[in-house]
Amino acid sequence: MQPRLLFLFLDGVGIGPDDPENNPLANAHMPNLMGLLEGHRLVGNAIPTHTARATLLALDANLGVPGTPQSATGQATLLTGHNVAAEIGYHYGPKPNGVIAQALRSGTIFHTLSRLAKRVVFLNAYPPAYFAAIESGRRLHSAVPMAALSAGLQLMTASDLNAGRALAADFTGQGWRDRLNLHETPTLSPVEAGRRLAQLSTQHDFAFFEYWLTDYAGHGREMNQACTLLGTLDLMLGGLLAEWDDAEGLILISSDHGNLEDLSVRGHTSNPVPILVVGASPLRDQFVTGLVDISDIAPAVQRLLALP
């Protein structure tokens, strides 16, 4: 049976020290994640962790380039498998500039898998105001939607969210009601959202979801808010893990650069980022073999999904 893969991308999550005063990942109540990792947290002293269901490693996000890693080059590297920061000579973000946009348009995992006739989906729903801002020029696409669109994928809309074909950026849809005044938006509990993410993924060979709120929480530098956000993420993970069939494929969770793991500093960090892979062995073991930095992820995805 052809394996499938869900890539849950967490923006701005690095591997930091076990420091509850500054690292929300060392502080937040995350029983589902800790259960998956057999008591370990997503912190430096847990690297590496191998359990019956998961493998946790750390990947270099600095890519041999001076300066602090940024979103556009980091995400472009994740999606293309090329060290985009090294190719252009600097880290850049948050939105792609012209040269990074060209890298995203010339070939990402979305492009490659689509050409291999794989079923590929980007599961984030975008509200009407997003499309209006793009159309007016007031807003630019970030790296992930730019890559998806250039590969011929359609961005999910409010209609897709309402029909249960996509998920809101906060998983639950409550933010669409509270912040966007879209009061007819259906809402899910975090656990229900995790189950839906698993169910939608079963219809595709490769599913991608971008959770950018973690990076926002890192920039906010408010411990209680960050821990609340991580609690929601953990509940969603609980629903996802309960619904996921490990025998059918892998869940991949990773990031583009550090930020959330150290609220004592402003902006991003140079810490490594996690790669957490959930699924059955030996498929999981084969996937993580040889992973060193974030440019290794896209080739590993392609190897997994191109297997006969």
C-alpha positions in Angstrom: 0.0 0.0 0.0 1.3 3.5 -0.9 2.0 5.4 2.3 0.5 8.9 2.9 1.9 11.8 4.8 0.5 14.7 6.8 2.9 17.6 7.2 1.9 19.8 10.2 4.1 22.9 9.9 4.6 24.8 13.1 6.0 28.3 12.3 8.7 29.6 14.6 9.2 26.6 17.0 12.8 25.8 18.0 14.4 23.3 20.4 15.3 25.3 23.5 16.5 24.4 27.0 14.3 22.9 29.7 13.6 26.3 31.2 10.0 26.9 32.3 10.6 30.6 33.0 11.4 31.4 29.3 10.4 28.4 27.3 6.7 27.7 27.0 7.4 24.3 25.6 8.9 23.5 29.0 6.0 25.0 30.9 2.7 24.3 29.0 0.4 21.5 29.9 0.8 19.1 27.0 -0.2 15.6 28.1 -0.8 14.3 24.6 2.6 15.3 23.3 4.3 14.0 26.5 2.4 10.8 26.2 3.6 10.3 22.6 7.2 11.0 23.7 6.8 8.8 26.8 7.2 11.6 29.3 9.6 13.9 27.4 8.9 17.5 26.5 9.9 19.2 23.3 13.1 20.5 24.7 16.8 20.1 24.2 17.4 17.3 26.7 14.8 15.1 24.9 16.9 15.0 21.7 16.9 12.3 20.4 13.8 10.4 21.5 12.6 7.2 20.0 9.3 5.7 21.2 7.0 3.0 20.1 5.1 5.5 18.0 7.3 8.5 17.4 10.8 9.8 16.7 12.0 13.3 17.8 15.1 14.8 16.4 16.6 18.3 15.9 17.4 19.9 12.6 19.7 22.8 11.8 17.8 25.8 10.6 20.9 28.1 10.2 22.0 26.4 7.0 25.6 27.6 7.2 24.5 31.2 6.6 25.4 34.1 9.1 22.5 35.8 10.8 19.2 34.7 12.3 17.0 32.4 10.3 13.9 34.0 8.8 10.5 32.7 7.6 10.8 33.2 3.8 14.1 31.5 3.3 13.3 28.8 5.9 10.0 27.9 4.5 11.4 28.0 0.9 14.1 25.6 2.0 11.6 23.3 3.6 9.4 23.2 0.5 12.1 23.0 -2.2 14.7 20.9 -0.6 17.3 23.5 -1.6 19.3 25.6 0.8 17.7 28.8 -0.4 19.4 31.0 2.3 22.9 29.7 1.1 21.9 30.1 -2.6 21.0 33.8 -2.2 23.6 34.4 0.5 21.3 35.6 3.4 18.3 34.9 5.5 15.2 36.8 4.6 11.6 37.2 5.7 8.9 37.3 6.6 7.5 37.4 3.0 9.4 36.1 0.0 11.3 38.7 -2.1 11.6 38.3 -5.8 14.5 35.7 -5.8 12.8 33.6 -3.1 9.5 33.8 -5.0 11.3 32.5 -8.1 12.7 29.5 -6.1 9.2 28.7 -4.8 7.7 28.9 -8.3 10.4 26.7 -9.9 9.8 23.6 -7.9 8.5 22.6 -4.4 7.2 19.3 -3.0 3.8 20.5 -4.1 5.0 20.7 -7.7 7.0 17.4 -7.6 4.2 15.3 -6.0 1.6 16.8 -8.3 3.7 15.8 -11.3 3.9 12.3 -9.9 0.1 12.3 -10.0 -0.1 12.2 -6.2 -3.2 13.6 -4.4 -1.9 16.8 -2.8 -3.8 19.3 -0.7 -3.1 22.4 1.3 -5.7 22.3 4.1 -5.7 25.9 5.4 -8.9 27.9 4.8 -8.5 31.6 4.1 -11.2 34.2 4.9 -12.7 36.6 2.3 -10.7 39.5 3.7 -7.4 37.7 2.9 -8.3 37.3 -0.8 -9.5 41.0 -0.9 -6.2 42.2 0.6 -4.2 40.1 -1.9 -6.3 41.4 -4.8 -5.9 45.0 -3.8 -2.1 44.7 -3.3 -2.3 45.5 0.5 -1.0 42.1 1.3 1.5 39.6 -0.1 1.4 35.8 0.0 3.7 34.2 2.4 5.9 31.3 1.2 3.5 28.4 1.7 0.4 29.7 -0.1 2.7 31.1 -2.8 4.2 27.7 -3.4 0.8 26.0 -3.3 -0.7 28.4 -5.9 2.3 28.1 -8.2 1.9 24.3 -8.2 -1.7 24.7 -9.3 -3.4 24.1 -6.0 -6.4 26.2 -5.0 -6.4 28.0 -1.7 -9.3 26.9 0.5 -12.0 29.4 1.2 -14.8 30.1 3.7 -17.0 27.8 1.6 -14.5 25.0 2.1 -14.3 25.6 5.8 -18.1 25.7 6.2 -18.3 22.4 4.2 -15.7 20.7 6.4 -13.1 20.4 3.6 -10.5 22.6 5.4 -9.5 24.0 8.7 -9.1 27.6 10.0 -5.6 28.7 11.0 -6.5 28.4 14.7 -7.9 24.9 14.2 -11.2 25.7 15.8 -12.6 28.5 13.6 -13.4 30.6 16.7 -11.0 33.3 15.6 -13.0 33.8 12.4 -16.0 34.6 14.6 -14.3 36.7 17.3 -11.8 38.6 15.2 -13.2 38.6 11.7 -16.9 38.9 12.7 -17.8 35.9 10.5 -20.4 34.7 13.0 -21.8 32.0 10.8 -18.5 30.1 10.8 -18.8 26.6 12.2 -16.6 25.9 15.2 -14.8 22.8 16.3 -13.2 21.8 19.6 -9.5 21.3 19.3 -10.0 17.6 19.6 -12.6 17.6 16.9 -10.2 19.7 14.7 -7.5 17.1 15.2 -9.8 14.3 14.1 -10.9 16.3 11.1 -7.3 16.9 10.1 -6.7 13.2 10.2 -9.9 12.4 8.2 -9.1 15.0 5.5 -5.6 13.7 5.2 -6.8 10.2 4.5 -8.2 11.4 1.2 -4.8 12.5 -0.1 -1.3 11.2 -0.5 0.2 14.4 0.9 -1.6 16.9 3.1 -0.1 20.1 4.4 -1.3 22.4 7.2 0.4 25.6 8.3 0.1 26.7 12.0 1.6 30.2 12.1 0.1 31.2 15.4 3.1 29.7 17.2 5.4 32.3 15.6 3.0 35.1 16.6 3.0 33.8 20.2 6.8 33.9 20.1 6.8 37.5 19.0 4.2 38.3 21.6 6.5 37.1 24.4 3.6 36.5 26.8 4.1 33.2 28.7 0.5 32.7 29.7 -0.8 33.3 26.2 1.9 31.0 24.7 1.0 28.2 27.1 -2.7 28.6 26.3 -1.9 28.3 22.6 0.2 25.2 23.2 -2.5 23.7 25.2 -4.9 24.1 22.3 -2.3 22.6 20.0 -1.9 19.6 22.3 -5.6 19.0 22.4 -5.7 19.0 18.6 -2.7 16.6 18.6 -4.7 14.3 20.9 -7.6 14.2 18.4 -5.2 13.7 15.5 -3.3 10.9 17.1 -6.5 9.1 18.2 -7.8 9.1 14.6 -4.5 8.5 12.7 -3.7 5.0 11.5 0.0 4.5 11.9 0.0 1.6 9.4 -1.2 3.9 6.6 1.5 6.6 6.7 3.3 9.2 8.7 2.6 12.5 10.5 5.5 14.9 10.1 5.8 18.0 12.4 8.6 20.5 11.9 9.4 24.2 11.7 11.4 26.8 9.8 13.3 28.6 12.6 13.3 29.1 16.4 11.3 31.7 18.2 8.6 30.4 20.6 11.0 28.4 22.7 12.8 31.5 24.1 10.6 34.4 25.2 13.6 36.1 26.8 14.7 37.4 23.4 13.0 39.5 20.8 12.5 37.9 17.4 13.8 34.6 16.1 16.6 32.4 17.5 19.4 30.3 16.0 18.2 27.2 17.8 17.7 24.0 15.9 14.1 23.1 15.1 12.3 19.8 15.9 11.3 17.1 13.5 8.7 14.9 15.1 7.6 11.9 13.0 4.7 9.7 14.0 4.0 6.3 12.5 5.0 2.7 12.3 8.4 1.3 11.9 10.3 0.6 9.7 8.7 3.3 7.5 9.4 6.0 10.2 13.0 4.8 10.7 13.6 5.0 6.9 12.2 8.5 6.7 14.3 10.0 9.5 17.6 8.4 8.4 20.1 11.0 7.3 18.1 14.1 8.2 20.5 16.9 9.3 19.0 20.2 8.4 15.7 21.5 7.1 16.7 21.2 3.5 16.6 17.4 4.0 12.8 17.3 4.6 11.5 17.7 1.1 13.7 15.0 -0.4 12.7 12.6 2.4 9.0 13.4 1.6 9.6 12.7 -2.1 11.4 9.5 -1.4 8.6 8.3 0.9 5.8 9.1 -1.5 7.5 8.1 -4.7 8.0 4.5 -3.4 6.3 1.9 -5.7 
